[in-house]
Structures are given as C-alpha cells and as structure tokens.
Amino acid sequence: MSRVRVEAVTASFDTLVVLDGVDLEIPHGQMGAVVGPSGSGKTTLLRTISGLHRPDAGRILLGEREVSGSTWVPPERRRVGLVPQHSALFPHLTVAENVAFGLQGSSWGGPTWKGRERASRVRDLLGLAGLAELAQRMPHELSGGQQQRVALMRALAPGPEVVLLDEPFGALDAGLRVELRDDVVRVLQAAGATALLVTHDQEEALSFADRLFVLRGGRIAQSGTPAELYEAPASGWVATFLGAGNIVTA
C-alpha cells in the first residue's frame, strides 16, 4: 500500500470548474476522509484519483509513482481499488466468484493468482470480512451490509495500493451504517490499507479518518486530524458544518 498525494489539482466539466487547486496527502497505511456539502467536488476528486476523470492541471501521485500530471496512467493500471456507493456485485456470480473476479488477470503488474493460490486468497479475504460461511451465496441472498463487505473484499483482492470508498454506507439504515463502518475500518487496518473515504456524513468522516479534509466549492477549506478540525475550526463555516456550534459575533 502507498501514500496518496494530490497537488494543485483542478478539474472541470466544460466551463464549470469543480475542483480548484486541491491539495491533500494521506500517509501510507492511514485512512483519509473527504467531507463536504453536495456539489463541493467530492466524487470528482475520487474520480480524478482513480483515473476515471482527467484533471485540467496538477499532479496525482500514488506512492512515488506519478499517475497524473506530466504523465497519464489509465485507471486499470493505477492499482486502485474502488468501492462504490451501491455494491455493484455481479448478480450471476456467487460471493466467492465476485471476490475472485479481480484475480483472473493482472493488468497493473501485480501478482497473478491461479488455482489454489486464488482459492486461498478468496478464503482469507472472506474470513477477514466474517463471510466465510456465505461463500456460495448469491448476491440477492445477502443483506445490504453483507453485499458492501463483499464489494470491499473484491476491491482488496488484487492487492491495490490505495482503496477508494465512494459513500459506501449511504444506502444503509443508520444502525447498520455504524456497524458496517466499524467493520470496514477493522478490515482496512488488518490489510494495512491506505484508504480514502468520500462522504457527506460529518459524523462518519470524524469516526473513520486519520486525516480529514473539508471540501467547499472545489477547494479544501481545512485539513488535519479530526480532533484538530473539531476543536480548532479555521472558520465559522467549518465549525457549523462539522457539528453544532454557538457562533458569537465579536
């Protein structure tokens, strides 16, 4: 796993600037979270890191490897695992087959998993997620939380350098969302993963992240540890966005 570094990234759609000089860094093995209101550029930021959207300017590095800037690395060669908001499992494949899907070949130069090695890798990942007994189930036979865990294991299976999570808990009810978030944090930590979560849920971001980035209007309004941002917000807007606050004019 590797660090993520975004340097002065600008991205737009036609004439609409969505990201305006964004800088962020997530150290190796840590978990970052980007939080912001709707339309602030969260999903576009995730898409630029994964390679699904090409930025207009700036650099993106995964580890020491530049993937966007003076060079361009296509998404399938970035060694990035993506967990979407809806699990997007293949409905005709079992749980084990879904997890094994990313091990059929290696377009990014990582390990190639065959035969017993592939079966062992799938067993290990399902065991890590507490899904070993569900290996032969079909996706429609799983709960929403179980489907998201399978999606996470599928993303982790090929050994990505970075795991990107695009509001993966948004479609779940409140109680299940908290439980699954804790499970995902445990699995990512056990895997030693460098991860970036995009969410509109402030509590979720504060609970998940080692590094927190507040995005507003395509710019980073403030970044730091969750404690730093909560206890010392840089502006009244950040203070009220991250939690209930009393603003006194002085």
N, C-alpha and C positions, 0 to 999 in steps of 0.2 A: 504494500500500500504506500501511497505517496502524498505529499502535501498538495494543496490546491492554491494556486496564486493567480489572481486576476488583476491586471494592471491597466488602469485608464481605459476600460472597455466602453465603447459607445456602440449602440445598436439601434437601428430604426426599421420601420416598415414604411416604405415610400417616403413621405416627408415627415412622418411622425417619429420623433426621437423618443425611444422607450428607455434606453439606458444612456446615461450622460456622464461618462468618465468614472465608472465604478472601479474601486479598488477593494480587494479583500484577500485574505490569506488564511488558510486553515492548515495548521501544522500536521505533520504525519501522525496518523493514529487518533486524531481528535475529531470531534463532531461539531460542525457548524450549523447554524440555522439562520435563514433569511426570513424576516417577518416584515410585513408592510400592508397597507390597505390595498384594496382591489385597484388594479391599474398602475401599481407602482413599479412594475417591471420584474416581479419575482420569477414568473415562469420563463420569461425571455432570458433572464440571467442563467437559469438552469439549462435552457436550450443552447445558449452560446457555449457553455462549458462542455456540454455533451457533444456539440458539433452539429446539432440539428438546425441551428441558425448561425449564419456567418456574420460576425460583427463588422461595423464600418471601420473601427480603429481600436488600438490597444492590443495587449498580449494576454494570452492564457497559457499557463504552464502547469503541467501535471508532473510532480516531482521536478526533475531538472529538464524535462522534455517540453519544448515549446510546441503547442498543438494549434495555436492560432496567433498570427502576427506576421512575422517575416516569412513564415511557412504556414501551410494549412494541412492538418491531418484530418481525414474524414472520420465520421463518428465510429465506424466499425473498427477503426484501428487505434482508438484512444484508450482502450482498456478501462472503459467506464461502464458501470452497472447502473441501470435506471429502473426505479420502482415508480410506476405511475399511480395516479390517484385511484383509479379503478384497476384491480389486479391484472386485467387483460390476459388471463390464463387461456391456454388453448383448450377449448371445450371438449375436443375429441381425444385428448391425452390424459392419462392418469396423473396423479400428483407426482409420482416418481419420474414419469416421462416429461412432465413440464420442467422439473428441476434439471433433468439431464439434457434438455434441448440445447442449452448453450455449450454443452461439452462435445457436440458432434463434430466440431471442427474448430480451428483456431485461426481466425483471420488477423489477429493482432500480435502474433508472435509469442503468445503464451503457451503453456503446456497443452499437449493434445492428449485427451483422455480416451482410452479404449478399453473395451471388455470389462475385466474385473476391476480395473482402476476406476472406471467410470461408475460402476455399480457401487463401489466402496465410497466414492466421493458423494454420491447421492445419499447413501445411508447415513454418512457422517453429518451431512447438512440437515437432513430430516430429523435426525436425533438432536442436533443442536437447537432446532426450532420446536422440538416436542411434537413432531408429526410422524414419527416412525411407524406408528400403527395405522396411519392413513395413506400409506404409500400407493395402494392400489385403488383408492377412491377416485372418482371423477370430480372435477371442479364444482359441478352443480350440487354435489353431495356435501359440500363444505360450508361452514359458516363464513360470514364476511371476514372475520378476523383470521380464520384459518387460510382463506384464499390470499390475504395480504402477506401472511407468513410464507406461503409457498412462493409468491411473487418475489419476496426478498431473497429466499434461498436460490431461486432461479437467477437473480441478479448477481449473487455472490458466487455461484457455481464455477464460472471460468477463472476466478481469481482476479477481479478487476482492481485497478489501482485506487479508484475512487467510486463510492456509491452515492448516487443522487436520488433523493426521495422527493417526489412532487406531490405534496399534500396527501400522503398515502392513508391518512386516517380520517379524511374529511367526510367520507360517505358512511362512517360508522356512528352508532349512538354513543353518547357521552361516556357511559361506563366502560363499554368495550374499547373505546378510543384510548382511555388511560391505560387499560390493561395491555393493549397491543403496543402502545408506545413504550411501556416498560420492557416488554418482550423484545422489541426491536433494538432498543438500547443495549440490552443484555447480549443479544446475538452479535451486534456490530462490535461491541467491546471484546467479546470472545474471539471474533475473527480478526481483531486488530485493525479494523477498517477505518479509513479516512472517509468521512461522510458529510454530505451537505443536505439539509432538510429545508424545503421551501414550504411555508405555511402562513395562513392569515390569523392563526390562533396564537395569541401572545403567551398564554399560559403554557401551551405546548412547546413553543420555542424556548421559553425560560427553563423548562424542565429538561429539555433534550440536549441543549447545546453546551459545549465548552467555550465556543466563540459565537457571539450573537451579532447580527448585522441588521440594522433597521433601515429599510429602503423606503424612500419617499420621493415620488416624482422622478424616478430613474436615477437618484443619487443616494449614496449612503449618508443618512442623517447622523448616525453614530454607530460605533462598533466597539466591542470589548467583551469582557466576561458578562454573563447575565447579572451577576451581583453588581458590577460596575455600572451597567446601564440602569438597573433598577434603583440603585442607591444614589447615583450621581448623573441623572439625565442631562444631556447637553442643552436641552431646550424644553420649554413648556409643552410643545407638541409631543416630543418623545416621552415626557413624563406622563401625560394623559393617555398616550397610545399604549404604553406598556402596563398601565394599571390605574386604578382610581387614585386621584390626587387632588389636593386642595391648592389652587393657584392663587397666590396673594399678590396683588399689584403693589409694587414698592418703588 
